[in-house]
Amino acid sequence: MEQNHTDIFSDQEDVYNLSDSKNLVDKLDSTKTTVLYMHGLNENINSESVQVIAEAYSERSDTNLIILDWSQLAEDNYLSLVLVNLQQLAQYLATVLLEMFDQGLDIVKLHIVGHSLGGQLAGNTGREILKQSNGVKKIKRISGLDPAFPLFYFNAGIIKHLSKDDAESVDAIHTDGFRFGAPISTCTADFYPNGGTAPQPGCQNEMLNPIDLCSHQRSWWFWAESVSDRFPEKFNAVAAENWILFMLNVKKPDKAVMGHYCPTTARGNYYLQTNGETPFARGEKGLTYMYM
């Protein structure tokens, strides 16, 4: 992996090489939470997902947003990405972030968010920070938006997937399980809107079109809506053993909110139903299954 042409932090106003992290730290407002967003495979700074996420955070006054543009690595062959590029980039990112902590970035206020392969990169980065600091420094929160499935789970697990060990609190939104997204719970809190599989409401039956990313993309649409506060309803969710029992109204007493406002105390599997178009969140109504 060639560091000199690939890894760039951007805050949508300014662009920094990772080697210029000190100037980036100086630019950040130390009183705010800092979100580091990592895009997915074949995406870049101009992709719809990145632009939607950036717009959502622009509506907040309490957050610094940093976007990692790793597009020159993320457009490679998926297998080589998983085997080589992702791990090497995670190691390098961890080194840079540890330097940024020394330069004044508050680790307590850092929140890493990643979509798809970016979600797996987030987990590997958190794991590397812990390793390189000899267990002293640990990210407070990582959020995976339908973290990538192929080659990370079951016997195909070439490298370790996103897990609850990667940060103090790790939450994941599952929308396309067993296709492009993670099919199982490995985080502190795992959210399964509409059962966590394709097709999500408003998406066509993707089994008829295997390259349709609609359900996979729902995860970042949900996240962006939760960040923007544009709509009054939140993504209320309730604990349950599985989606079928949720539909049958067999639930546990524990509740949590999916997305930006997910409490770091949330533990276990949570289910909810969303609308098929924006606004997606249904608030308390999303806790009761309704045939659509």
N, C-alpha and C positions, 0 to 999 in steps of 0.2 A: 504494500500500500504506500503510495507516494504522498507524504504529508503536505508537500509544498503546493499542491494544486487542487486539493480536494476539500479540506475541512474548513468551513467558514461558519462563524457565528454571525447572525444578522438580527438586528432588532427592528427591521423594516424601515428604519430611517438611515442607519449606518451599517456598514459591512466590515467585519473584522476577521482576519486570519486567526486561527487558534494560537499562533505564536504571538499575537498582539492582545492577549487576554487582559493584560494590566490596564490598557486603555478602555477596554469594555467594562471592567469592574469599576473604574473611575466614573464611567458614564451612568451606571445604574444608580437608582435611588435606594439607598440602603434601608430606608424605612418600609419598603414594600416587599412583598413576596416576589421571588423571581421564578418564572416558569421557563424551563428549557424544553422546547417542543422538537420532536424528531419525526420527520415524515417517513413514509413507507417506500416500498419498491417502485421504481420507475416514476418517482415524483421529484419535484424540485421546488424552488422558492415561489414559482409562479403557478403551481398546481392548485386546483380548486380547493382541495382540502386545506392546504396551507393558508390560502387567502381567506377562507371562511373562518378558520381558527384565529388568524391574526385580527380579522375584523371584530370577532367576538371579544377578544381581549382588549381591543382598542376602546371598547365601551366601558371598561373598568378603569378606576382611578387608583386601584390598590395593588397593581401588578406590573412588574417589569417582564416583558416577553422577549425571550431569546429564541431564535429559530436556527437549528442546525441544518445547514445546507450540505448534505452529503450525497448529492445527486450523482456525482461522477463515480461514486462507488455503488450507489443504489440502482444503477441501470445496467449492471453487469449480469452475468448468468447467475440465477438464483442459487445454484449449488455452490459456486465459488464464493458467493456472498456469505452464505452460511458457514462454509468451511474456513474461509480465510478473512475476508474483508471485515465482516462484522466483529469478529473477535479482536482483530488488530486495532480497529477503530475504537472499540470499547476500552482497550488498554490505553490507547493514546488519550482518549477523552478523559479517562480517570486521572491520568497524570496532569492534564491541563486543569481540570476542575480542582484538584488538590492544590495546585499553584494558585488558583483563583481564591480558594478559601484562605490561603496565607496572605493574599493581597487585599482581603477585606470582604469577599463575598460570604455572607452568613449561610452556613450549611443548614441551619435550622429553618431558614426561609426559602430554601431551594426545593422546587417541585419539578420532577422530570415527567413529561407526558409524551408518549409515543404511540403512533398508529401502526398496526400490522408489524412489518419487520422493524419499524422504529420502536415498537413496544418491546421487542426482544432486545434491541440495542440498548434501550433504557435499562432493562434488567441486567444485562451484562455489564453495563457501565457502573451501576450501583454495586454490583458484586466485585468489580475491579477496584473501586474506591475502598471498599472494606479490606480487600486483600492488600492493596498497595500501602494502606495506612496501618497495616498489622492489626486490624480489627478495631482501631481507635475511632475512625470516622465512618458514619453511616448516614446515607440520605434519609431524610425524614419521610418523604412520600414519593412514590412512583405510581403513575396511572397508565395502564395499558389499554389502548382502544382496539379491541379485537386483535390481540397480539397474534402474529403469524403462526400458522399451524404446521405446514410442511417441513419435515426434517427436525422438528423440535420436540415431538412428543412420542410416547410409547417406545418401541424398539428402534425407531428411527431417530431418536434423540442424539444427534451428532454433538451438539453442545447444549448446555443446560438452558432450559426455558425460563421465562419470567416466573419468579416465585416470591413467596412471602418473606424469604430470607434476604432479598435484595435491598430492602429499605425498612425503616421502622413501620411504615404502613404501605401496603401495596394493594391497589384496587384495580379491577379489570372490568370492562364492558364487553360482553360476548354477543355478537350479532350474526355470525356466520360460521358457527362451529362445525368442524369436520370438513369444511371446504377450505376457505382461505384463513379462517380464524381458529383460535385455540378451542378445543372441544371439552376441556376439563377444568376443574377448579384447582388452582395452584397458588392463589394469592390470599392476602389477608381477608379481603372481601371480593367476591365474584358476583357480578350482576348479569342476569339473563333476561333482558327485555324480550318479551314475546317468545320466550323459550330459548333464546340465544342462537337460533339456527335460521337458515334461509327457507322460504322467503320471508323477510320482514314485511310487516304491513306497508302497502304502497309499492312493494317490489313485485315483479313478475316471478313466476316459477323458474328459478335460476337453474334447475336441473335440466331444463330444455336449452339453456344457453350457458355452458360451463364457464365462460369468461365474463359473465355479467357480474359486476362488483357492487351492485346496488346494496345488498344486505351487509357486505363487508364495510361499505362506506357509511352505513347508518351509524356506526359507532362514533365517527367524528362529527357527524351532524348532531347526534345527541349531546356530545360533549360541548360543541360550540353553543348550542342552545342553553345548556346549563350554565355556561360561563357568562353569556351576555346579559342575563336578567331582563331580557326584552319582554318576556311573557310572565304572567303571574304564577302559573302552575309550575311545580317542580316535578322531578322524576321520583316520586315516592315509590318505595319498594318494600317488600315484606319477605321475611325469611320463610323458606319452605323446603321440603325434601327434594322436590322436583317440579317441573312445569305441569305435569298432569295433576298432581295434588293441588298446585296453585289454582288450576282451572276448576277443580272440584271444591275450592274454597277451604282446603285443609292446609292451614298455615300455622306458623309459629308466631309468638308474640313480638319478636324482635323486628324493628323497622329501621330503615335507613334511606337516605336520599342518594340516588345515583348521580355521578358526574362531579362537577366542580365542588359541590357542597357535601360530598361524601364525608362523614365523620371518620376521623382516624381511629376511632374506637370500634368501628363496624367489623364484625367477624362472621364469616360463613357465606352461604349462598342466598342471594336475594332475587326475587322475581317481580316483574311488573308488566303491565300492558301499556303500549303507547299508541298514539294515533298514527295513521299512515302518511300524514303530511304535516308540515309545520303549522302551528306549534305541535311538536311531538308529545310533549309531557302532558299527562292527564291528572296530575296531582293525586288526591285521595281516590279518585275514580279509577286510577290505574292499578289499584290494589285488588280490584274485583274484576274477574274475567268477564268480558262481554263479547259474544260472537259478532264478528265483523264480516 
